[in-house]
Amino acid sequence: MHNIELIIVLLAVVTALAELTDKVRIPYPILLVLAGLGIGLVPGLPRINLDPPIIFLVFLPPMLYADAWYTSWPDFKAARRPISLLAIGCVIFTTVAIAWVAHTFIPEFGWAEAFVLGAIISPTDTIAAIAATRGLPVPRRVITVIQGESLVNDSTGLIAYKFAVAAVVTGAFSLGSASLEFIIVAGGGIALGLGIGYVFMWIHRITADNATTDTVLTFITPFVCYLLADHLNLSAVLAVVACGLLLSQKSHEFLSQKARVQAVATWDTVVFIMNGIIFILIGLQLPYVLEAISSLSLKTLIGYGLLISVAVIVVRLLWVYPGAFIPRWLSAEIRRTETTTNVRTVSIVAWSGIRGVISLAAAMALPLTLDNGSPFPNRDLIIFLTFCVIFATLVFQGLTLRPLIQALGIRGDNQLQQEEQEARLAIASRVIEHIEENYSLIGDELLPIIKGKYEMRIQRIRKDLTKQQLDEQSVREFMRIQQELIHTERKVIQSLRKEGRVSVEVSRKINYELDLEETRLLMEMESLG
């Protein structure tokens, strides 16, 4: 089977499994990994060798950018304290703790490669975390913390990984210089990502309003961020995340409604395909990993895998609970502002430490030899243990997350629904005021139809008021006024968002509906000639 044929087969499997997950209510990365493992055990299939630099370059930038694009910056900013504790503190704590466990209980492991293993499996996975929590009745702040952590901790983990590998290869390590470089790498990556974001905003504004080219530019942006940051030895992950967060908040300033509609649809499809393929590829790697460590018995390998997997889960629990409650005990301000923090919600955060593609790619990117030409110590065993942790956290924690939520009696908040209802009522009321102030002199034939739309919206009644027979000139006038009113609605929701009265999620949803409505209206106007 040729590579092209294999890709087509994988796409078919991804699509079929995605349809299945909608019925069985299991996060689709779990089924994809299991499917990849099953496919990999089929005899006679061609071997798929993953090139880690290609994985990082092809898959990581667009997936991080898409996740950052759909992240609410106000919510992210409001939860920056718990996110930082997890994305930085928990990663470092996990790296050190796993290094100690590996060095103490696995005879083959020295301290240097033990720290490499700890750095590889310390960050949680953005894709897996979002997929595992999607559709669950969890408060919005909990989702924000889980997704925000997985966005930022990739950078922390990869920086720690870089220093740990360098220590193994060269035999030298300085904590002081590593700490300073961490600050430079992280801060420089954020600054570079914001700078590139403003450059692409400028490019969008000076180029012609073309939905297709604007969509292409949105795909170019994360790769430019990643490649330039990597070339400058800055955090490519933070550069992409910072750029995505910035452009997401500014998208209505430089993208037309048609470009936004087209870009959202295109990105949803591409990210779905990428997510599906990468998780199947994870499952496909296990047979090759086992071949490389045939010197150890299967029983021994399973024991090591269980040891490290359990340690990863326990270490996270040991960090999350004190990290959540000790600051609350010490600060009245935190107790006042973080009202949703309790044992139940903290338990969900603690149980959501799912690992994924970042850890696998980092493990497979380990160098084959040291500077002196000797083999990298325990490289194949590190890859195997990484796969075990990914499998255990993704399957075990991913499958038990929903039952845990049900057992704890956690219910999602209705804050978004309330904000959306208030926003729609405010928009409809202000638009009616705008109509009365600016269109009171138009004919009696049109005014009731135009006002009626928003009056019915307020009363939550949908009714077709456009069945009256109007001449072509009246139809054109009606459509022109409708377009102006859509622009007015958009200004109102942007104003509400700036005032902090609605969240980014509500603002984005309503703006998307307005984009669709305006697209339909423009198509009808074009059909009139």
JOBELKA-V387778 format. One record per pair of residues at least 12 apart in sequence whose C-alpha atoms are under 10 Angstrom apart, sorted by the first residue. I is the first residue (numbers start at 0). J is the second residue. Records with the same first field share a line. If there is no record, write none. Layout:
BEGIN
I->J + J
END
This chain:
BEGIN
0->43 + 44 + 45
1->44 + 45
2->45 + 46 + 47
5->44 + 45 + 47
6->276
9->31 + 34 + 35 + 38 + 272 + 275 + 276 + 279 + 280
10->272 + 273 + 275 + 276 + 279
12->31 + 34 + 35 + 275 + 276 + 279
13->27 + 28 + 30 + 31 + 34 + 35 + 271 + 272 + 273 + 274 + 275 + 276 + 278 + 279
14->271 + 272 + 275
16->28 + 29 + 30 + 31 + 34 + 275
17->30 + 31 + 271 + 275
24->134 + 398 + 401
25->130 + 131 + 394 + 397 + 398 + 399 + 401
26->127 + 128 + 129 + 130 + 131 + 132 + 133 + 134 + 393 + 394 + 397 + 398 + 401
27->127 + 130 + 131 + 274 + 275 + 278 + 397
28->126 + 127 + 128 + 130 + 131 + 274 + 275 + 276 + 277 + 278 + 279 + 355 + 393 + 394 + 397
29->127 + 130 + 131 + 278 + 279 + 282 + 390 + 392 + 393 + 394 + 395 + 397 + 398
30->275 + 278 + 279 + 282 + 393 + 394
31->274 + 275 + 276 + 277 + 278 + 279 + 280 + 281 + 282
32->275 + 276 + 277 + 278 + 279 + 280 + 281 + 282 + 283 + 355 + 389 + 390 + 393 + 394
33->278 + 279 + 281 + 282 + 283 + 390 + 394
34->278 + 279 + 280 + 281 + 282 + 283
35->276 + 277 + 278 + 279 + 280 + 281 + 282 + 283 + 284 + 285
36->278 + 279 + 280 + 281 + 282 + 283 + 284 + 285 + 286
37->279 + 282 + 283
38->279 + 280 + 282 + 283
39->279 + 280 + 281 + 282 + 283 + 284 + 285 + 286 + 287
40->282 + 283 + 284 + 285 + 286
46->283 + 284 + 286 + 287
47->280 + 283 + 284 + 287
48->280 + 283 + 284 + 287
49->280 + 281 + 283 + 284 + 360 + 363 + 364
50->360 + 363 + 364
51->357 + 359 + 360 + 361 + 362 + 363 + 364 + 365
52->360 + 361 + 363 + 364
53->360
54->277 + 356 + 357 + 359 + 360 + 361 + 364
55->225 + 236 + 356 + 357 + 360 + 361 + 364
56->221 + 222 + 225 + 226
57->222 + 273
58->222 + 270 + 273 + 274 + 276 + 277 + 356 + 357
59->221 + 222 + 225 + 235 + 236 + 239 + 273 + 356 + 357 + 360
60->218 + 219 + 220 + 221 + 222 + 223 + 224 + 225 + 226 + 235 + 236 + 238 + 239 + 240
61->217 + 218 + 219 + 220 + 221 + 222 + 225 + 239 + 243 + 266 + 269 + 270 + 273
62->125 + 126 + 221 + 239 + 240 + 266 + 269 + 270 + 271 + 273 + 274
63->125 + 126 + 149 + 150 + 151 + 153 + 221 + 236 + 237 + 239 + 240 + 243 + 270
64->150 + 217 + 218 + 220 + 221 + 222 + 224 + 236 + 237 + 238 + 239 + 240 + 241 + 242 + 243 + 244 + 246 + 247
65->217 + 218 + 221 + 239 + 240 + 243 + 244 + 247 + 263 + 266 + 267 + 269 + 270
66->125 + 126 + 129 + 146 + 147 + 149 + 150 + 240 + 243 + 244 + 270
67->125 + 146 + 147 + 150 + 151 + 239 + 240 + 241 + 242 + 243 + 244 + 245 + 246 + 247
68->240 + 241 + 242 + 243 + 244 + 245 + 246 + 247 + 248 + 250
69->243 + 244 + 247 + 248 + 503 + 504 + 507
70->143 + 146 + 147 + 150 + 240 + 243 + 244 + 247 + 248 + 503 + 504
71->143 + 147 + 244 + 247 + 248 + 502 + 503 + 504 + 507
72->143 + 147 + 244 + 245 + 247 + 248 + 502 + 503
73->248 + 499 + 502 + 503
74->139 + 140 + 142 + 143 + 144 + 147 + 502 + 503 + 504
75->140 + 143 + 144 + 146 + 147 + 148 + 244
76->143 + 147
77->140 + 143 + 144 + 336 + 337
78->140 + 141 + 143 + 144 + 147 + 148 + 337
79->143 + 144 + 147 + 148
80->144 + 323 + 326 + 333
81->144 + 145 + 147 + 148 + 319 + 322 + 323 + 326
82->143 + 144 + 145 + 146 + 147 + 148 + 149 + 150 + 151 + 152
83->144 + 147 + 148 + 151 + 152
84->148 + 152 + 318 + 319 + 322 + 323
85->122 + 123 + 144 + 145 + 147 + 148 + 149 + 151 + 152 + 315 + 318 + 319 + 322 + 323 + 348 + 349
86->121 + 122 + 123 + 144 + 145 + 147 + 148 + 149 + 150 + 151 + 152 + 153 + 154 + 155 + 156
87->122 + 148 + 151 + 152 + 153 + 154 + 155 + 156
88->152 + 155 + 318 + 319 + 322
89->121 + 122 + 148 + 152 + 155 + 314 + 315 + 316 + 317 + 318 + 319 + 322
90->117 + 118 + 119 + 120 + 121 + 122 + 123 + 148 + 152 + 153 + 154 + 155 + 156 + 159 + 315 + 318
91->117 + 118 + 121 + 122 + 152 + 155 + 156 + 159
92->117 + 118 + 121 + 314 + 315 + 317 + 318
93->114 + 117 + 118 + 120 + 121 + 122 + 156 + 310 + 311 + 312 + 313 + 314 + 315 + 317 + 318
94->113 + 114 + 115 + 116 + 117 + 118 + 119 + 120 + 121 + 122 + 156 + 159 + 160 + 163 + 311 + 314
95->113 + 114 + 115 + 116 + 117 + 118 + 121
96->113 + 114 + 117 + 121 + 310 + 311 + 314 + 315
97->113 + 114 + 115 + 116 + 117 + 118 + 120 + 121 + 307 + 308 + 310 + 311 + 314
98->110 + 111 + 112 + 113 + 114 + 115 + 116 + 117 + 118 + 307
99->113 + 114 + 117
100->113 + 117 + 306 + 307 + 310 + 311
101->113 + 114 + 116 + 117 + 303 + 306 + 307 + 310
102->114
104->303 + 306 + 307
105->299 + 302 + 303 + 306 + 307
107->376 + 377 + 380
108->376 + 377 + 380 + 381
109->167 + 376 + 377
110->163 + 167
111->163 + 164 + 165 + 166 + 167 + 168 + 170 + 171 + 172 + 376
112->163 + 164 + 166 + 167 + 168 + 375 + 376 + 377 + 378 + 381
113->163 + 167 + 376 + 377 + 381
114->159 + 160 + 162 + 163 + 164 + 166 + 167
115->159 + 160 + 161 + 162 + 163 + 164 + 165 + 166 + 167 + 361 + 362 + 365 + 378 + 381
116->160 + 163 + 164 + 307 + 358 + 361 + 362 + 377 + 378 + 380 + 381 + 382 + 384 + 385
117->156 + 159 + 160 + 163 + 307 + 311 + 381 + 385
118->155 + 156 + 157 + 158 + 159 + 160 + 161 + 162 + 163 + 164 + 358 + 361 + 362
119->153 + 156 + 157 + 158 + 159 + 160 + 161 + 163 + 354 + 357 + 358 + 359 + 360 + 361 + 362 + 381 + 382 + 385
120->156 + 157 + 160 + 307 + 308 + 311 + 353 + 354 + 355 + 357 + 358 + 359 + 361 + 362 + 381 + 384 + 385 + 386 + 388 + 389
121->152 + 153 + 155 + 156 + 157 + 159 + 160 + 311 + 314 + 315 + 352 + 353 + 354 + 358
122->148 + 149 + 150 + 151 + 152 + 153 + 154 + 155 + 156 + 157 + 352 + 353 + 354 + 355 + 357 + 358
123->145 + 146 + 148 + 149 + 150 + 151 + 152 + 153 + 156 + 351 + 352 + 353 + 354 + 355 + 356 + 357 + 358 + 389 + 392
124->145 + 146 + 148 + 149 + 150 + 152 + 153 + 351 + 352 + 353 + 354 + 355 + 356 + 357 + 358 + 389 + 393
125->145 + 146 + 147 + 148 + 149 + 150 + 151 + 152 + 153 + 353 + 354 + 355 + 356 + 357
126->146 + 149 + 150 + 270 + 274 + 278 + 353 + 354 + 355 + 356 + 357
127->146 + 149 + 274 + 278 + 351 + 352 + 353 + 354 + 355 + 356 + 389 + 392 + 393 + 397
128->142 + 145 + 146 + 147 + 148 + 149 + 150 + 351 + 352 + 353 + 354 + 355 + 393 + 397
129->142 + 143 + 145 + 146 + 149 + 351 + 353
130->274 + 397
131->351 + 353 + 393 + 396 + 397 + 398 + 399 + 400 + 401
132->145 + 146 + 347 + 351 + 397 + 400 + 401
134->401 + 411
135->400 + 401 + 404 + 405 + 409 + 410 + 411
136->401 + 404 + 405 + 408 + 409 + 410 + 411 + 412
137->344 + 347 + 401 + 404 + 409 + 410 + 411 + 412
138->339 + 344 + 409 + 410 + 411 + 412 + 413 + 414
139->339 + 411 + 412 + 413 + 414 + 415
140->337 + 339 + 340 + 344 + 412
141->339 + 340 + 344 + 345 + 347 + 348 + 411
142->344 + 347 + 348
144->348
145->347 + 348 + 349 + 351 + 352
146->351
148->348 + 352
149->352 + 353 + 354
150->236 + 237 + 239 + 240
151->185 + 236 + 237 + 240 + 241
152->236 + 237
153->234 + 235 + 236 + 237 + 357 + 358
154->181 + 184 + 185 + 188 + 233 + 234 + 235 + 236 + 237 + 238 + 240
155->181 + 184 + 185 + 234 + 236 + 237
156->357 + 358 + 361
157->234 + 235 + 236 + 357 + 358 + 361
158->177 + 180 + 181 + 184 + 185 + 233 + 234
159->177 + 178 + 181
160->358 + 361 + 362 + 365
161->177 + 361 + 365
162->174 + 177 + 180 + 181
163->177
164->365 + 366 + 369 + 375
165->369 + 370
167->369 + 370 + 375 + 376
168->366 + 367 + 368 + 369 + 370 + 371 + 372 + 373 + 374 + 375 + 376
169->369 + 370 + 371
170->369 + 370
180->233
181->233 + 234
182->233
183->232 + 233 + 234
184->228 + 231 + 232 + 233 + 234 + 235 + 237 + 238
185->233 + 234 + 235 + 236 + 237 + 238
186->233 + 234 + 237 + 238
187->228 + 231 + 232 + 233 + 234 + 235 + 237 + 238
188->224 + 225 + 227 + 228 + 229 + 231 + 232 + 233 + 234 + 235 + 236 + 237 + 238 + 239 + 240 + 241 + 242
189->228 + 233 + 234 + 235 + 236 + 237 + 238 + 239 + 240 + 241 + 242
190->233 + 237 + 238 + 241 + 242
191->224 + 225 + 227 + 228 + 231 + 233 + 234 + 235 + 237 + 238 + 239 + 241 + 242
192->220 + 221 + 223 + 224 + 225 + 227 + 228 + 234 + 235 + 236 + 237 + 238 + 239 + 240 + 241 + 242 + 243 + 244 + 245
193->224 + 237 + 238 + 239 + 240 + 241 + 242 + 243 + 244 + 245 + 246
194->224 + 238 + 241 + 242 + 245
195->220 + 221 + 223 + 224 + 227 + 238 + 239 + 241 + 242 + 245 + 246
196->220 + 221 + 224 + 238 + 239 + 241 + 242 + 243 + 244 + 245 + 246 + 247 + 249
197->242 + 245 + 246 + 249
198->220
199->216 + 217 + 219 + 220 + 242 + 246 + 253
200->245 + 246 + 249 + 250 + 252 + 253 + 254
201->253
202->216 + 253
203->216 + 217 + 250 + 252 + 253 + 254 + 255
204->252 + 253 + 254
205->253
208->253 + 254 + 255 + 257 + 258
209->254 + 255 + 257 + 258
210->254 + 255 + 256 + 257 + 258 + 259 + 260 + 261 + 262
211->257 + 258 + 261 + 262
212->258 + 262
213->253 + 254 + 255 + 257 + 258 + 259 + 261 + 262
214->254 + 258 + 259 + 260 + 261 + 262 + 263 + 264 + 265 + 266
215->262 + 265
216->262
217->243 + 246 + 262 + 266
218->262 + 265 + 266
220->239 + 242 + 243 + 246
221->235 + 236 + 238 + 239 + 240 + 242 + 243
222->235 + 239
223->235 + 238 + 239
224->236 + 237 + 238 + 239 + 240 + 241 + 242 + 243
225->237 + 238 + 239 + 240
226->238 + 239
247->503 + 507
248->503 + 507
251->489 + 493 + 507 + 510
255->514
256->510 + 511 + 512 + 513 + 514 + 515 + 516 + 517 + 518
257->514 + 515 + 517 + 518 + 521
258->514
259->510 + 511 + 514 + 515
260->511 + 512 + 513 + 514 + 515 + 518
263->511
274->356
277->355 + 356
278->355 + 356
280->356
281->355 + 356 + 359 + 360 + 386 + 389 + 390
282->386 + 389 + 390
284->359 + 382 + 383 + 386
285->382 + 383 + 386 + 387
286->383
287->379 + 383
288->363 + 379 + 380 + 381 + 382 + 383 + 384 + 386
289->379 + 380 + 382 + 383
290->379
291->378 + 379 + 380 + 382 + 383
292->377 + 378 + 379 + 380 + 382 + 383
293->379
295->380
300->380 + 383 + 384 + 387
301->383 + 384 + 387
303->380 + 383 + 384 + 387
304->380 + 381 + 383 + 384 + 385 + 386 + 387 + 388 + 390 + 391
305->384 + 387 + 388 + 391
306->384 + 387 + 388
307->384 + 385 + 387 + 388 + 391
308->384 + 385 + 386 + 387 + 388 + 389 + 390 + 391 + 392
309->388 + 391 + 392
310->388
311->352 + 353 + 354 + 388 + 391 + 392
312->349 + 350 + 351 + 352 + 353 + 388 + 391 + 392 + 396
313->349 + 350
314->349
315->348 + 349 + 350 + 351 + 352
316->345 + 346 + 348 + 349 + 350 + 352
317->349
318->349
319->345 + 346 + 348 + 349 + 350
320->341 + 342 + 345 + 346 + 348 + 349
322->345
323->340 + 341 + 342 + 345 + 348 + 349
324->340 + 341 + 342 + 345
327->340
339->412
342->407
343->403 + 404 + 406 + 407 + 408 + 409
344->404 + 407 + 409 + 410
346->403 + 404 + 407
347->400 + 401 + 403 + 404 + 407 + 409
350->392 + 396 + 397 + 399 + 400 + 403
351->392 + 393 + 396 + 397 + 399 + 400
352->392 + 393 + 396 + 397
353->388 + 389 + 390 + 391 + 392 + 393 + 394 + 395 + 396 + 397
354->385 + 386 + 388 + 389 + 390 + 391 + 392 + 393
355->385 + 386 + 388 + 389 + 390 + 392 + 393
356->386 + 389
357->389
358->382 + 385 + 386 + 388 + 389
359->381 + 382 + 383 + 384 + 385 + 386 + 388 + 389
360->382 + 385
361->382 + 385
362->378 + 379 + 380 + 381 + 382 + 383 + 384 + 385 + 386
363->378 + 379 + 381 + 382 + 383 + 385
364->378 + 382
365->378 + 379 + 381 + 382
366->378
367->379
414->501 + 502
415->501 + 502 + 503 + 504 + 505
416->505
417->501 + 505
418->500 + 501 + 502 + 504 + 505 + 506
419->501 + 502 + 504 + 505 + 506 + 508 + 509
420->457 + 505
421->500 + 501
422->491 + 492 + 495 + 496 + 500 + 501 + 502 + 505 + 506 + 509
423->453 + 456 + 457 + 488 + 491 + 492 + 505 + 509
424->453 + 454 + 456 + 457 + 458 + 459
425->457 + 488 + 491 + 492 + 495
426->453 + 456 + 457 + 487 + 488 + 489 + 490 + 491 + 492 + 495
427->450 + 452 + 453 + 454 + 455 + 456 + 457 + 488 + 491
428->453 + 454 + 456 + 457
429->453 + 487 + 488 + 491
430->450 + 453 + 454 + 484 + 485 + 487 + 488 + 491
431->449 + 450 + 451 + 452 + 453 + 454 + 484
432->450
433->450 + 484 + 487
434->446 + 449 + 450 + 480 + 484
435->450
438->450 + 480
441->476
442->473
444->467 + 469 + 473
445->465 + 469 + 473 + 474 + 476 + 477 + 480
446->477
447->464
448->463 + 464 + 465 + 466 + 467 + 477
449->464 + 465 + 477 + 478 + 480 + 481 + 484
451->463 + 464
452->464 + 465
465->477
471->527
474->524 + 527
475->523 + 524 + 527
478->517 + 520 + 521 + 523 + 524
479->520 + 521 + 524
481->516 + 517 + 520
482->513 + 516 + 517 + 518 + 520 + 521
483->517
485->510 + 513 + 514 + 516 + 517
486->513 + 514 + 517
488->509 + 510 + 513
489->506 + 509 + 510 + 511 + 513 + 514
490->510
492->505 + 506 + 507 + 509 + 510
493->506 + 507 + 510
494->506
END
